[in-house]
Amino acid sequence: MSDHTCASFDIKKVPFVSGGQRSFPASPSTVAHIHTVKEKLNELLTAQDGSFITNDTDCMKEIMMMASMSYLAIHLPLIYGSQFPANGWVDQGTGKTRNLCQCYNMMIPDDKAVFLKMLASDYNIQQDVVLQLANQLATAQTRGQPVLLRAEDRLRQALVPKYQQLFTQISRLENGVKFLVDLRTDLLNILANGSSEISNSHLQSMNMCLHDLLHLWFSVGFLHLERITWQSPGDMLQKISEYEAVHPIRNYTDLMRRVGSYRRCFIFMHNSMPREPVVVLHTALTTEISNSIQDIVTRNRLGEENNGGVTTDLKEDPERIKCAIFYSITSTQRGLQGVELGNYLIRSVVRELLAEFPKMNQFSSLSPIPGFKDWLMKEIVVYMRLKGSGEHPEQTLFLPDELRTLEKVFVCQSHNLFDSLLKALKNNGWFGEPPIVEALRAPLMRICARYLYVEKRRGYALNLVANFHLRNGAVMWRLNWLADTSPRGLGASCGLMVNYRYYLDKTEEYSKNYIEKHEIVASEEIHKLVTESPNNS
């Protein structure tokens, strides 16, 4: 292997194995070669003078290919046929950094995890060097300003981990930014699966480094807004369909609705990730603020005849369009988790819509409430457990009149009510029983208002969607009963949805007050529901 490189190897040309996936376990050879990989990578990252090596000579011929040797041994017949190429791999002069990216993409997940843990721990900040330079900085204060500035500069450089140099170099490659976004996705998956405390701390540090770099590269100035229509390229429409996470697109007819008349679909694009939507926002153009997602995604649009068909060229009547309803916003790249983009997209879309419809004067979301049902069931379970242990916990969910009504519709004794309620909530069985639906309406609306407005995490709204819109300066405006009766909607929030309304002249003030003072601006309707809780009775 002394003269072989992987420069000419293109993972995109690897055929799929029929009936299988790349799920090979981490091989002993990978672990055995990891020390050699570290030596090679060290040569790549560091020269004698501390500079970053970027030429295509010396140490990169075997790096990373050795770590994925077991993978290559299995797949070489698929790539080249039955015989190994006589002249080895041909170096096409694509550079060490590109070779590393290609070989990383060839790895199986377990081997990627080994490599990332090694990169995070062995190419992090050298703490002993930092401590030494910090002591030098302390003594340099009495030696004049030039000496002090040089000491500060040396310490500043020492606080930059070596892998950050590698990430910066990768970002300069074609599709390099996308590679780093995907690499952070792998990193987040490893962190989610758990690791040793020491390994986890190194991975967290590298994750924050990548997060900060991506936050800089994906600032709003580097993004551009694009509207998607039925005339957009087919691959873009396919991605819009595949990426939709809030209200899944079922078929082409559904897709035609979402990008057709009285609808707007906008995306943010990044120049380093061509033809790859970063964030997608679906908007409905209506006469009033919508209270049901069924009216938007499954029923006829404003002005559309009820003929069972869909027309993409239906002429819009600007005089009837008064509201913009943001009903789905999706971040398509998990590797950009924690990089705020949706708020900028909403603001950009508002400007676009006002330019197109100057008489538009209402802007609101129609948002899901993920996690509400799980939170409610957990609260009930905690109450039942405390009561079952002989304690006398305060019941803070249901009013006395509501409990008596529920006992009647569930046809049960008071001590069995919460068991029956938990079962009905778990399998959504309540939705098929009109008397139970009506009996649950008032308590669920009130409890959900409490969940959104009162329940907090570190001073901010516990619900992530609520936190997102409130940080953007929206008002918690209206709760909507049975607004999403799909299995997903019933399973997440018992069919409830909420409108977060944007008053354009107040959004900056409301956003600042929420972020700095944790103040939630809510409508009178929301306040009334909250004050009706047992704690306030």
Phi, psi and omega in degrees: 000008190293332183246016184259135171235168179255024185297326184266003182277126180244111183297334181295340182270359180286122180288153177286145177277123184301126176075009182225172177228165178281085184232034181290141179290158176302126188272153176301326181296326178298313180295321182296326183269359188295328178293323177294320178300317180299319179296316180295318181294325178297321177294324180294318188277330192227127172260179182298326181269008178083003181279166181267125183277128182236357181282174189249050179229176173066246203282349192273002187295327183243351185301142178069325175298328179292322180293332181253025185300318182295324179296315182295321181300325180284324190260353180304318177299328179287329184278313188247355188098202187280342185247145175288139181301132187300323184262013182071196177277140181270127179284114181266009177072028183276351174098156183296318184296319178295321178299317180299317180297318179297315182290326176297317179297335180282345186286153170279161184306318181297321179289326175299320180297317178300314182296314183295322178295320177295315180298319182291324185272318187271345182237028175274189177294138176275103189295325180295323178293318179299316180297319179297315180291328177295320177295321177296323178296320181297321180280342183284349183296334182264005186249014175103159184296316180301317179296319180296318180295320178295320178295319178297320181294318178297319179294320179299317179294323181291337181276000176263116181295152182297326182293341176293325175298319179296316180298320179295319179294319179297323183297340182275351178281158172296129184064016180292322179295318177298322177301317181291324176299316179292324178296321177293328174300314176300319181295317179295324177296320179295317180295323180292330182277353177088152179199177178295158184299317181292311180300319182296321180295321177294318180295320178298320179297315179293325177298317179293324177298313178295319179302314182295320178296314180294324177299322178290314183289334182255029173294158191300333181294339181262002181253149175229145185272140179217136177268137178258129177233179179293343178271358178293159180307145184301321181293329178290318177298322179296319180292322178300319180293316184289325184280342184299114186251340185276308178230091187308139178275123190276323186200183182293327177297317177297317179298320179299322177298316189291337181244009184267207183294146182060022174223150174224134175236118181242149178226155168261133176242154177238136184300333180277354178229068184298142177059031179228103179299136179265315176223141181237132178235121176260134184228138175253139178258118190224175176271336180212168183289123187288147177239011180210130179287335177300324179295338185262314189260344183236338183257177185294148180279169177305120176087000183266133180289150182274070182247009177079355181251177179229132177242132181272349182251020178300128184286128179278146176254102184301334182292336182269349184270109181243337188232149169243121181251112177276103188252356176200124174229127187229126169272122190273344186245111179297331179295347177261017178302131181090353176264109186289116178231329185300323181295321177293324180295316179300315180297319179294320180293321177302316179297318179297316183291322178295326177292326181276323182231084184300335182274357178294129185226006179227131180228127183207155170267163163234096196252144172288168179233067183298138177095349183296313183295320178298318179297316181298315180295323178295319179297320179294317180298317179298317179298315181294323181294317179295318180293321180293337180273006177096357179279174180234071183291152177283132179270111189249010183261310188247143174283156181305316180297323180293320179296318180295320179294319180293323177299323180291314185286331177273353180051062182212166175281160184301324182286347177256359186299313185290329173298313180296320180294317179300315180298317181294320179292321184297316183256012181058024181294337181295331187293334180273003182241100183309318179298322180289321178304312181292323180290331182273346186302303184298310181295320181292322177298315182292316180295323179293321176300319176297315180302316183284320190266326188260316186291127187232160171225113183056036176089347181252163182305134180296321181288128186294322180293318176300315180300320180300308183289324179293323176296331178280355178096018180276164177255133174288104199257312185204136171268142184237120182282133180051044179281339178221097183263016173289160177306323179295315181294318178293322182288331183270320190214023181058030177084358181281145171223166184224144173264126168255115187261139180255112171265108194301328181279357183238352187300320181295317180295314181294322179297314181297316181295324179290315183291318186271324186244359180062030180271127178257123176270123182227158180286168177298325179299315179295315179300321180295317179297320182293319183286350178275001183292157180306326181295335183254005183281000000 
